[in-house]
Amino acid sequence: MSGIYIHIPFCKQACHYCDFHFSTSLKKKDEMVLALAKEIEMRKTSSSFQLPTSSSEIIETIYFGGGTPSILEISDLKLLIDTVYSNYKVVENPEITVEANPDDLIANVLSSRAQSRDFYEEYRSLGINRLSIGIQSFFEDDLKMMNRAHNSEEAKKCLELATQYFDNISIDLIYGIPNMSSEKWLQNIETALSFNIPHISSYALTVEPKTALHKFIQKGIIPQPDDEVAQEHFQILVDKLTENDFIHYELSNFGKENYFSKNNSSYWLGKKYIGIGPSAHSYDGEKRSWNVSNNSLYLKSIQENKLPSEFEILSKTDRYNEYVMTGLRTIWGISLDRIENEFGTTYLDYLNQQAAKYIEDHLLFVDENILRTTQRGKFLSDGIASDLFLLNLE
């Protein structure tokens, strides 16, 4: 099974913490949609990077990310979904996800009512069956600090509407925000739970270079996020969601049973995927490609019938390191049998040697020959994984 990720590189405004690739100018939106559709076609016929066309390789997920995919018209989404279906084999009921901002969903609903048609029904008619909504916080001061395009009222209103039409909804929440108390963070979680959302993705606020947030912290306008506060918030999140029957299946992701993100799980499980659009990545099990992170250069390349990408062939050590990183972040852990069978005894011996101190400190444990993080080790999994990496000796 494989997936297709389609990057929509537009946003109405820039969030202060975001370092993803996007443009706040929508002038080239229509041109970009046509280019995305063309790249979907080109990826199938490209000899340098394509999915095998055997019956075993079919598309299981289609994911619209960004950027802000919810700024697209229904006709834009239809064109891109139809193009996938006309060029690839797709499972009977694929998971089709659209990332959305609350303000877009509210505006689209109001617009559809004015035109006597139902926006959410149109989404569903395209086969879209999962929404990933960027709430981030239900508090006005947090949203203003992050420069989100929506307000607190819209965050709640969009969930009231969306849950009437979709049962498979994920929301994003951010913790570790400066001046956010543990009580306030708990209120955020409880508000989310009140809407019976079956999936929550939650991330610590990170300060990326060259973002507005980074500049504000340097100038002393906003305090530096506190790692200890973030760790406390993380534990509150884990405890509260576990109490409410969520499964903590990946470091930042919590889902009710049967509501894990199939798209994101495919990345962590090492499945193949195609990335469409500026800055998007693709992976076929042996090599990874990435598109240019520039809208104009991307459009120019597609118009010239050239894939706007570079690729690298992953070494055995690269693949080992990636498996260690993704494995430790998930409930599936790192299979020691797989390490030995796929990478060899040298890699297995190294992993066991590096993991020993973390096992002794009760941050890692081995069960049925699977290496996993303990509850205490979960928050530290990325740091632990980096210590288990092997330098590229090839």
Secondary structure, 3 states (H helix, E strand, C coil): CEEEEEEECECCCCCCCCCCCCECCCCCHHHHHHHHHHHHHHHHHCCCCCCCCCCCCCEEEEEEEECCHHHCCHHHHHHHHHHHHHHCCEEEEEEEEEEECHHHHHHHHHHHHHCCCCHHHHHHHCCCCEEEEEEECCCHHHHHHHCCCCCHHHHHHHHHHHCCCCCCEEEEEEECCCCCCHHHHHHHHHHHHCCCCCEEEEEECCCCCCCHHHHHHHCCCCCCCCHHHHHHHHHHHHHHHHHCCCEEEECCEEECCCCCCHHHHHHHCCCEEEEECCCCEEECCCEEEEECCCHHHHHHHHHCCCCCEEEEECCHHHHHHHHHHHHHHECCCEEHHHHHHHHCHHHHHHHHHHHHHHHHCCCEEEECCEEEECCCCHHHHHHHHHHHCCCCCC
